[in-house]
Amino acid sequence: MRKYILLALMLVIGLSLFGQNRGVKFAKSLAMPGISQISDGKSYGYAMLASEAAIIGSMIFLNNEEKLRYQEAYDYALKYANIAPGKYPETYLRDLGRYNSGGFDADGYNSRILKDAINLYPHDPEQQQAYINQNAYSEELFWAWDSPANRARYGSIRKSAHNLRDYGKLAIGVLLVNHLVSGIDVLRYSGQENRPQLSLGIKDNNPILNLSIKF
């Protein structure tokens, strides 16, 4: 959503500040990177257009691969963790990879809940039971991995899916930058005295995109 708001804002700025002709070129290049550059005889516009196609193709590929990996992990759990077919929340699927079982046996999820309840309320059995009732899995949700190796394999598959999801988010960011760079490039070479400045930086381990326009 923020991406589309930012693109709309850039469109309004281009149309209102830089004149109709320049604004139209800006809007076209912002909507489809490289289009205005190509029409103005800038050969690198083809590279921008090709980059757009490559990024979108990568996003589609990553999204499909992510879904396949999550489905693979689910099928693996059906086979080796002895769960019933169904639709499970993300927290449950995550816990499947962290504990050998869902019950109160050793290294079971509910066993950890029991220990937490005792630690939190050491002298209050009623509060302990309330905590267990609120956080423990019911019997129909219990699982039991055939072996620790199979549990580890399940976790590895899900980690691969998580990585693909993160790569997909990164691709969205690259796509946005490609649109912004293309739009700003039109303003750069079209003779605007106060040219916009685009810069990338890092703040709190997050990428930051800065756009500066002088009036």
DAPEPE-V852282 format. One line per field, one symbol per residue. phi: phi as a letter, one per 20 degrees, with the letter a starting at -180 (. if undefined). A space follows every 10 residues. Layout:
phi: ???
This chain:
phi: .fffffffff fffffeddnf fffffgffff fcgnfffffe neffffffff fgffffffff ffffffffff fffffffged dleegrddfg fffffgedcf bdeefgleff ffffffffff cfccgffgff ffffdfefgf dfcbffagff fffgffffff ffffffffff ffffffffff ffffffffee nffeffddbd bcclmdfcdd ccced
